[in-house]
Amino acid sequence: MVDPIAMRRRVTLKDVAEQAGVHISTVSRALNPRTRHLITPEVTEVIERVSTRLDYRPNAAASSLRTNRTRSIGVVVPDIANPVFPPIIRGIEDALAKHGYLAILANTDGHLDREAEIASMLRARGVDGLILASVEREDRAISRLAAEGLPIVTVNRRVDDQAVSSVVNDEEDGIRRILAHLVGLGHRMIANIAGPQSLSTGVERYEAFEIHRRSLPLASDPELVMFATAFNEAEGERCTDELLARGAPFSAVVCSNDRLAIGAITALRRRGLECPRDLSVTGYNDMPLVDRLSPALTTVRIQQYEVGRAAAGVLLDAIETPPERREPRHIVHPVELVVRSSTGVPAQR
């Protein structure tokens, strides 16, 4: 049964304090995830029971005026339809929720100008910080916002500006593992569909391919490298068609992400070629459902949920740190190779 107080007007902290028999500041601390540890569990339990009975709901507007914070975070992704991003977003949301923050999600459709516009709109609406999965390497708008004191963390990608914090994956180790796996199967002529070089994931995975190709060693042939203009299936098809049209022999193709790999397999089938019987194909990210493809995709697994959660943690720490004491943080998460049926020994030619 709801207390009559709740039927007359909005329930306040003062109402909860009176019913619980404690000071209003005690209620405030007990209901705040960041200060709850300052109150004994017994008192916290009483306060939570009373607040539930009274149907107390924090006044976000009043809290914002008092603390100069909205407890909201802007989260910007390049393509919400890309299966790799929902687990990252979930990690961000779960970490933020534990500290009483709300994520406001926006999608750029891969356009840098749209990202700058969205970031400015979110800042104008008073977000306490930004988590960005949509950045390009050169991102002046984001560098400017960070220089102005807005806490910003990039996730899955990073900008060249080292003053902007980032949480990314070990791209170099991922490509090293892929090439070692293919060489172990007997491949020596390996093509590469690299990602857009305007993105950190594109350039770092391409550079890693070149470094480890030389160290193994593998054949060096510029005809075996294609640069995709986007991380999608259509570009995977286009690049594979071009590689095959060039005529340079290869027995495997390393794709810079899973969607490019899906496009590559599609292009092979269109030509009557089977993976891995005729050509082995690898991806990167291990996005949901690539294990259900036929063939199931050999790929590099990134810690999607964990990088999202870590990015939220880095941002929350920055928010709690005075601007003059903030230092950029750069976290690199480990990756692992997941071997499935899209790779096999080279075809006998």
Stockholm file with secondary structure:
# STOCKHOLM 1.0

chainA/1-349         MVDPIAMRRRVTLKDVAEQAGVHISTVSRALNPRTRHLITPEVTEVIERVSTRLDYRPNAAASSLRTNRTRSIGVVVPDIANPVFPPIIRGIEDALAKHGYLAILANTDGHLDREAEIASMLRARGVDGLILASVEREDRAISRLAAEGLPIVTVNRRVDDQAVSSVVNDEEDGIRRILAHLVGLGHRMIANIAGPQSLSTGVERYEAFEIHRRSLPLASDPELVMFATAFNEAEGERCTDELLARGAPFSAVVCSNDRLAIGAITALRRRGLECPRDLSVTGYNDMPLVDRLSPALTTVRIQQYEVGRAAAGVLLDAIETPPERREPRHIVHPVELVVRSSTGVPAQR
#=GR chainA/1-349 SS CCCHHHHHSCCCHHHHHHHHTSCHHHHHHHTCTTTGGGSCHHHHHHHHHHHHHTTCCCCHHHHHHHHSCCCEEEEEESCTTSTTHHHHHHHHHHHHHTTTCEEEEEECTTCHHHHHHHHHHHHHTTCSEEEESCCCSSCHHHHHHHHTTCCEEEESSCCSCTTSEEEEECHHHHHHHHHHHHHHHTCCSEEEEECCTTSHHHHHHHHHHHHHHHHTTCCCCGGGEEECSSSSHHHHHHHHHHHHHHCCCCSEEEESSHHHHHHHHHHHHHTTCCTTTTCEEECSBCCTTGGGSSSCCBEEECCHHHHHHHHHHHHHHHHTSCGGGCCCCEEEECCEEECCTTCCSCCCC
#=GC SS_cons         CCCHHHHHSCCCHHHHHHHHTSCHHHHHHHTCTTTGGGSCHHHHHHHHHHHHHTTCCCCHHHHHHHHSCCCEEEEEESCTTSTTHHHHHHHHHHHHHTTTCEEEEEECTTCHHHHHHHHHHHHHTTCSEEEESCCCSSCHHHHHHHHTTCCEEEESSCCSCTTSEEEEECHHHHHHHHHHHHHHHTCCSEEEEECCTTSHHHHHHHHHHHHHHHHTTCCCCGGGEEECSSSSHHHHHHHHHHHHHHCCCCSEEEESSHHHHHHHHHHHHHTTCCTTTTCEEECSBCCTTGGGSSSCCBEEECCHHHHHHHHHHHHHHHHTSCGGGCCCCEEEECCEEECCTTCCSCCCC
//
